[in-house]
């Protein structure tokens, strides 16, 4: 069973949610649902321009509370499981032109 379904319609949405600073990388999910650090979640994500969603698991490693600084949305960051490094490589390939950007993200 999938706990969360995440859809990125644009590269900019993916860029704002991508967490390259987390070991094995991760994704930020805007949510007001209660989760806790270390919680393991099954989730699926759909990348821009791709026809199939990817299902995987990860752990909650980040929180943005309601009213976070910089107008960042409330939500959680999910770290990809250690044996799931192919997600990081695939996302970084899609974001190759964006990763050096100084644009704000939903986390840092």
N, C-alpha and C positions, 0 to 999 in steps of 0.2 A: 504494500500500500504506500502511496506517495503522500507525504505530509504537506508539501508545498509544491505549487506549480508556478514557475517563473517564466515570464515571456519578455524578451527584448525585441522590440520592433525596429529599433534603430541602433546604429553603431554608437551614437552618443549615449543612449540609455545603458548599453553594455559597458561603455567606458566609465560612466558614473558609478556603476555597481561593481566593477572588477576590483579585486583586492590583491594586487601583485606582491604586496609587502608581507603577506601571510605565507608561511611555509606551505608549499604545494598550491598556493593561490586560493582564492575564494571569491564568493559573490555576496554582495549586499542585497538584502530583500527588505523593502519597505513593508512594515507590518505593525499592527498594534496588538497582535496576539502575544500572549505571555510565553516566553521561552527562557531557558537558563543556560549559563555558560557550561560547555561540555556536553550539552544535549546532542544526541545523534539523531539526525533527521534524514529521511529519504525524500529526495526532491527531483523534480524534472525541470529542465530549462530549455527554452527554445531560443536559438540565436537568430539574429537578423539574416534574412536571405536563405535560411535553411528550412527544409520542409518537414524535418523530423525532430521531435523533442528528444533530449537525452536524459535518461534516468540515472541517478547516482546517489551516493550517501555522503554525508559530511557532518562536521561538528560545529556547534555554535561557538564562535570565538570573539564576537564583537557585538556591542549594543550601542545604538543611538537612542537615548531616551526622548520622550516627547519634549519639545522645546530645545533640542540640541543646538549648539552654537553654529553660526554661519547659515542658519536656516536649513540645516540638513534634516532629512526626513527621519522619523522614528522607524526603527527596524533592527534587524540582526545581520551579522556577517557569518556566513557558513564557509568553513574551510573544507576543501576537497580532501577526501581520505588519502592517506599516504601512497596507496597503490594506484591512484587515479591521476597521475601526472599528465596523461594525454589531454585532459581537459584544459590544463594550463597552456599547453603548447598550441592547442587548437584556438583557444580564445586569443592568445597573444598574436597569432597569425592574423586573425580578423582585425585586431586592434593595432597592427604594426605601425600605422601612421599616426595613431592617437597617443601611444604610450609615452612619448616625450613631451606631450602637451602639459601646460601648466594649468589647465582648466580644473576647476574644483570638482571633486567627486562627492559621493554621498557619505564617505567615511573620513578621509584625510585631505 
